Amino acid sequence: MLPEEWPIAAEMADRPVHPARPARERRLAVVRTDFFLPEAERLTEQERALMTAMLLGLVESLSDEIRVELPGSAPPVGEPDAALLCARLGETGLLQQDRLVALLLRRADEARVADQLVSGGATPRFVQGLVSHHNSIVAEAAMGLVLARGRRRDRFGHVGVDFADLDGDTAVLLAHALAAALAVETERGDEPFAHAADALLGRHDEGLRLEAIEGRLIAALQAGGELDDALLLTLADEGELGLLTAALAERAGISGDEAWERLSCPGSGRLAELLRIAAVTRPAAASLFAGIGAVIGLQDPAGEIGRFDQISGAQAEACRRALRLNPAYRRAADRLHGQRG
């Protein structure tokens, strides 16, 4: 039986197809790519279903907001639904934005990890417990997170993505692509839809991203001296991967994106490096490797603790300084170093 977070994937897995689909050039290229994808990197049907549901929910909510901004009366009958809009945008490649797909994948990973780590159907209580915290700043931040998570779940309790979760560039691309698709499908002219997209973007606030809200709660806990190793282990035990990422980033003094890269893709010393620059003690690091290692893809926990032991304080500090550099600079430097051999 699928966990509650996962939408049922059977409909996607067994969609009806023509019994004799011709191997046209376009389909052959898609099949060739799909056939040779590494098995370990392929999406499971659960992941695909959840990411699709999140994308449909996002497109539906944004299309509704764009329609509200249009002048005149209610939209005519036959207005395109989210599935049709996703299909149109997908065919043109306008949905194939790296940061959008990365966000959907992150939410799917967080949901999967939370389900696997919380056993026996128990409900995580850490965040809810902080709502009554003696520190009013922590309590307010915790309540903000509870409300933000509630807004991102649909009527069935499935996780979702909010427009605020998109970075600025992706928000601009998606809002205008969706507005253009609505204009084409309804044949109502470009200008009102373009203005509606601009109005929608005027309300976009990256400070309302779920990661930003989680970061504010973690910062409040850090200011109160509560961001210790015991708290990290509690977050791991409850499957709070987003908060664990924010906590490690806060303690390491790096961005949440950098912490997520190492937490979601561990091994070869990447996770060990993150824990060392976050000043996590060896016993706590070993507990994290053993506790969440398997569900986040850590193949060799023993080897990773060995790498943790080998990282000196100076190496950890050098890594911290490197991770604080602009990612664009680091990518350029890596290419140049590679070119020089």
C-alpha positions as CSV (number, residue, x, y, z in Angstrom):
1,M,0.0,0.0,0.0
2,L,1.4,3.4,-1.0
3,P,2.0,6.0,1.8
4,E,-0.4,8.8,2.0
5,E,2.0,11.3,0.5
6,W,2.4,9.4,-2.7
7,P,-0.4,9.9,-5.3
8,I,-1.4,6.6,-6.9
9,A,0.9,6.1,-9.9
10,A,-1.1,3.3,-11.7
11,E,-3.0,5.7,-14.0
12,M,0.3,7.1,-15.3
13,A,2.1,3.7,-15.4
14,D,-0.7,2.1,-17.4
15,R,-2.0,4.9,-19.6
16,P,-3.6,3.6,-22.8
17,V,-1.5,3.8,-25.9
18,H,-2.1,2.9,-29.6
19,P,-1.2,-0.8,-30.1
20,A,0.8,0.0,-33.2
21,R,2.5,3.2,-32.6
22,P,4.9,3.9,-35.5
23,A,8.6,4.4,-34.7
24,R,8.7,7.9,-36.1
25,E,11.9,9.9,-35.9
26,R,10.7,11.9,-32.9
27,R,9.5,8.9,-30.9
28,L,12.6,6.9,-31.8
29,A,14.8,9.6,-30.3
30,V,12.8,9.6,-27.1
31,V,12.7,5.8,-26.8
32,R,16.5,5.6,-27.4
33,T,17.2,8.1,-24.6
34,D,14.8,6.4,-22.2
35,F,16.0,2.9,-23.0
36,F,19.6,3.6,-22.1
37,L,19.0,5.7,-19.0
38,P,21.0,4.4,-16.0
39,E,18.6,2.4,-13.9
40,A,19.8,4.0,-10.7
41,E,19.0,7.5,-12.0
42,R,15.5,6.8,-13.4
43,L,12.5,8.1,-11.6
44,T,10.3,5.6,-9.9
45,E,6.6,5.6,-10.8
46,Q,5.9,7.1,-7.4
47,E,8.4,9.9,-7.9
48,R,7.0,10.6,-11.4
49,A,3.4,10.6,-10.1
50,L,4.2,13.0,-7.2
51,M,6.3,15.4,-9.4
52,T,3.5,15.4,-12.0
53,A,0.9,16.1,-9.4
54,M,3.0,18.9,-7.9
55,L,3.5,20.5,-11.4
56,L,-0.2,20.2,-12.3
57,G,-1.1,21.8,-9.0
58,L,1.3,24.7,-9.5
59,V,0.1,25.3,-13.1
60,E,-3.5,25.2,-12.0
61,S,-3.0,27.7,-9.2
62,L,-1.0,30.1,-11.4
63,S,-3.4,29.9,-14.3
64,D,-6.2,30.8,-11.9
65,E,-4.3,33.8,-10.6
66,I,-3.5,34.9,-14.2
67,R,-7.2,34.6,-15.1
68,V,-8.2,36.7,-12.1
69,E,-5.9,39.5,-13.4
70,L,-7.6,39.6,-16.8
71,P,-10.1,42.5,-17.5
72,G,-13.7,41.7,-18.1
73,S,-16.1,39.1,-16.8
74,A,-15.7,35.4,-16.0
75,P,-13.6,33.3,-18.5
76,P,-15.7,31.6,-21.3
77,V,-16.6,27.9,-21.2
78,G,-13.9,25.7,-22.6
79,E,-11.0,27.3,-20.7
80,P,-8.0,25.0,-20.9
81,D,-7.3,22.9,-17.8
82,A,-3.9,22.4,-16.1
83,A,-3.3,19.0,-17.9
84,L,-3.7,20.6,-21.3
85,L,-1.5,23.6,-20.4
86,C,1.2,21.3,-19.1
87,A,1.0,19.2,-22.3
88,R,1.3,22.3,-24.5
89,L,4.2,23.8,-22.6
90,G,5.9,20.4,-22.3
91,E,5.8,19.9,-26.1
92,T,7.6,23.2,-26.6
93,G,10.2,22.6,-23.9
94,L,9.0,25.6,-21.9
95,L,8.6,23.4,-18.8
96,Q,12.1,21.9,-19.0
97,Q,13.7,24.5,-16.7
98,D,16.5,23.0,-14.6
99,R,15.6,24.8,-11.4
100,L,11.9,23.9,-11.7
101,V,12.7,20.2,-12.2
102,A,15.2,20.4,-9.4
103,L,12.6,21.9,-7.0
104,L,10.1,19.2,-7.9
105,L,12.7,16.5,-7.4
106,R,13.7,17.9,-4.1
107,R,10.2,17.9,-2.8
108,A,9.8,14.3,-4.0
109,D,13.0,13.3,-2.2
110,E,11.9,15.0,1.0
111,A,8.6,13.3,0.9
112,R,10.2,9.9,0.2
113,V,12.8,10.3,3.0
114,A,10.2,11.5,5.5
115,D,8.0,8.5,4.8
116,Q,10.8,6.0,5.2
117,L,12.2,7.5,8.4
118,V,8.9,7.9,10.2
119,S,7.9,4.4,11.1
120,G,4.6,3.0,12.3
121,G,2.6,5.9,10.9
122,A,3.7,8.2,13.7
123,T,3.3,11.9,13.0
124,P,6.5,14.0,13.5
125,R,6.0,16.4,16.4
126,F,9.2,18.5,16.5
127,V,7.9,21.5,14.6
128,Q,4.4,21.4,16.2
129,G,6.1,21.3,19.6
130,L,8.0,24.5,18.9
131,V,4.8,26.4,18.4
132,S,4.5,26.6,22.2
133,H,8.2,27.3,22.7
134,H,9.1,29.7,25.5
135,N,11.0,31.9,23.1
136,S,8.4,33.9,21.2
137,I,10.7,34.3,18.1
138,V,11.1,30.5,17.8
139,A,7.3,30.0,18.4
140,E,6.4,32.5,15.7
141,A,8.8,31.0,13.2
142,A,7.5,27.5,13.9
143,M,3.9,28.6,13.5
144,G,4.9,30.3,10.2
145,L,6.4,27.0,9.0
146,V,3.3,25.0,10.0
147,L,1.1,27.4,8.1
148,A,3.4,27.4,5.1
149,R,3.4,23.6,4.9
150,G,-0.4,23.6,5.2
151,R,-0.7,25.9,2.2
152,R,1.4,23.6,0.1
153,R,-0.8,20.5,0.6
154,D,-3.8,19.7,-1.5
155,R,-7.2,18.5,-0.2
156,F,-5.9,15.0,-0.1
157,G,-2.8,15.9,2.0
158,H,-0.3,15.5,-0.8
159,V,2.7,17.8,-0.8
160,G,2.8,20.6,-3.3
161,V,4.9,23.5,-4.6
162,D,3.9,27.2,-4.2
163,F,4.7,30.0,-6.7
164,A,6.8,31.6,-4.0
165,D,9.1,28.5,-3.9
166,L,10.4,29.3,-7.4
167,D,13.5,31.4,-7.7
168,G,13.0,34.7,-9.5
169,D,14.3,33.7,-12.9
170,T,12.2,30.5,-13.0
171,A,9.1,32.5,-11.8
172,V,9.5,34.9,-14.7
173,L,9.9,32.1,-17.3
174,L,7.0,30.1,-16.0
175,A,4.5,32.9,-15.5
176,H,5.0,34.3,-19.0
177,A,5.0,30.8,-20.6
178,L,1.8,30.0,-18.9
179,A,0.2,33.3,-19.8
180,A,1.2,32.9,-23.4
181,A,-0.2,29.4,-23.4
182,L,-3.5,30.7,-22.1
183,A,-3.6,33.4,-24.7
184,V,-2.9,30.9,-27.5
185,E,-5.5,28.4,-26.3
186,T,-8.3,30.9,-25.7
187,E,-7.4,33.2,-28.7
188,R,-8.1,36.2,-26.6
189,G,-5.1,38.3,-27.6
190,D,-1.6,38.6,-26.1
191,E,-1.6,42.0,-24.3
192,P,-4.0,41.2,-21.4
193,F,-2.3,38.0,-20.6
194,A,1.2,39.6,-20.7
195,H,0.0,42.2,-18.3
196,A,-1.6,39.6,-16.1
197,A,1.7,37.7,-15.9
198,D,3.5,41.0,-14.9
199,A,0.9,41.6,-12.2
200,L,1.4,38.0,-10.9
201,L,5.2,38.5,-10.8
202,G,4.8,41.7,-8.9
203,R,3.5,39.7,-6.0
204,H,6.3,37.1,-6.1
205,D,8.4,37.1,-3.0
206,E,11.4,34.7,-2.6
207,G,11.3,35.5,1.2
208,L,8.2,33.3,1.3
209,R,10.0,30.2,-0.2
210,L,9.6,27.2,2.0
211,E,13.4,27.0,2.4
212,A,13.5,30.6,3.5
213,I,10.8,29.9,6.1
214,E,12.6,26.8,7.4
215,G,15.8,28.9,7.5
216,R,14.2,31.5,9.7
217,L,13.2,28.8,12.2
218,I,16.7,27.4,12.3
219,A,18.2,30.8,12.7
220,A,16.0,31.5,15.7
221,L,17.0,28.2,17.3
222,Q,20.7,29.0,16.6
223,A,20.3,32.4,18.2
224,G,18.8,30.7,21.3
225,G,21.8,28.3,21.5
226,E,19.6,25.2,20.7
227,L,21.1,24.1,17.4
228,D,23.2,21.3,18.9
229,D,23.9,17.8,17.7
230,A,20.9,16.4,19.6
231,L,18.6,18.6,17.6
232,L,20.3,17.4,14.3
233,L,19.6,13.8,15.2
234,T,16.0,14.6,16.1
235,L,15.5,16.2,12.7
236,A,16.9,13.2,11.0
237,D,14.8,10.8,13.1
238,E,11.6,12.6,12.2
239,G,12.5,12.8,8.5
240,E,12.8,16.6,8.5
241,L,15.2,16.7,5.6
242,G,14.5,20.4,4.8
243,L,15.1,21.5,8.3
244,L,18.2,19.3,8.6
245,T,19.5,20.9,5.5
246,A,18.9,24.4,6.9
247,A,20.5,23.4,10.2
248,L,23.6,22.1,8.7
249,A,23.9,25.1,6.4
250,E,23.5,27.5,9.4
251,R,26.1,25.7,11.4
252,A,28.5,25.5,8.4
253,G,28.0,29.1,7.4
254,I,27.1,28.1,3.8
255,S,24.0,28.4,1.6
256,G,21.1,26.0,1.9
257,D,21.5,25.0,-1.7
258,E,25.2,24.0,-1.1
259,A,24.1,21.9,2.0
260,W,21.3,20.3,0.0
261,E,23.7,19.3,-2.8
262,R,25.9,17.3,-0.3
263,L,23.0,15.9,1.8
264,S,21.0,14.7,-1.2
265,C,24.0,13.3,-3.0
266,P,26.3,11.8,-0.3
267,G,29.3,9.6,-0.7
268,S,32.9,10.1,-1.7
269,G,33.3,12.4,1.3
270,R,30.7,14.9,0.3
271,L,28.4,14.4,3.3
272,A,31.5,13.9,5.6
273,E,32.8,17.2,4.4
274,L,29.4,18.9,5.1
275,L,29.3,17.5,8.6
276,R,32.9,18.5,9.3
277,I,32.4,22.1,8.3
278,A,29.2,22.1,10.4
279,A,31.3,21.1,13.4
280,V,29.2,17.9,14.0
281,T,30.9,15.6,16.5
282,R,32.1,12.2,15.4
283,P,29.4,10.2,17.4
284,A,26.7,12.4,15.9
285,A,28.1,12.0,12.4
286,A,28.2,8.2,12.8
287,S,24.6,8.3,14.0
288,L,23.6,10.3,11.0
289,F,25.4,8.1,8.5
290,A,23.8,5.0,10.1
291,G,20.4,6.5,10.6
292,I,19.6,8.3,7.3
293,G,22.5,7.1,5.1
294,A,20.5,4.3,3.4
295,V,17.5,6.5,2.6
296,I,19.5,9.4,1.1
297,G,21.7,7.1,-1.0
298,L,24.8,6.7,1.1
299,Q,26.2,3.3,-0.1
300,D,29.1,3.0,2.4
301,P,28.5,4.6,5.8
302,A,31.7,3.0,7.2
303,G,33.8,4.4,4.4
304,E,32.2,7.8,4.9
305,I,33.0,7.9,8.6
306,G,36.5,7.0,7.7
307,R,36.6,10.0,5.3
308,F,35.1,12.1,8.1
309,D,38.1,11.2,10.3
310,Q,40.6,12.1,7.7
311,I,39.4,15.7,7.1
312,S,41.5,18.0,9.2
313,G,40.4,21.3,10.6
314,A,42.4,23.2,8.0
315,Q,40.8,21.2,5.2
316,A,37.4,21.8,6.6
317,E,38.0,25.5,6.7
318,A,39.3,25.6,3.2
319,C,36.2,23.7,2.0
320,R,34.0,26.2,3.8
321,R,35.7,29.2,2.1
322,A,35.4,27.5,-1.3
323,L,31.7,26.9,-0.8
324,R,31.1,30.5,0.1
325,L,32.3,31.6,-3.4
326,N,29.8,32.3,-6.0
327,P,28.7,29.0,-7.7
328,A,29.2,30.6,-11.2
329,Y,32.8,31.4,-10.3
330,R,33.4,27.9,-9.0
331,R,31.9,26.4,-12.2
332,A,34.1,28.6,-14.4
333,A,37.2,27.8,-12.3
334,D,36.6,24.1,-12.4
335,R,36.3,24.2,-16.2
336,L,39.5,26.2,-16.5
337,H,41.4,23.9,-14.2
338,G,40.1,20.9,-16.2
339,Q,41.2,22.5,-19.5
340,R,44.7,22.9,-18.1
341,G,44.8,19.3,-17.2
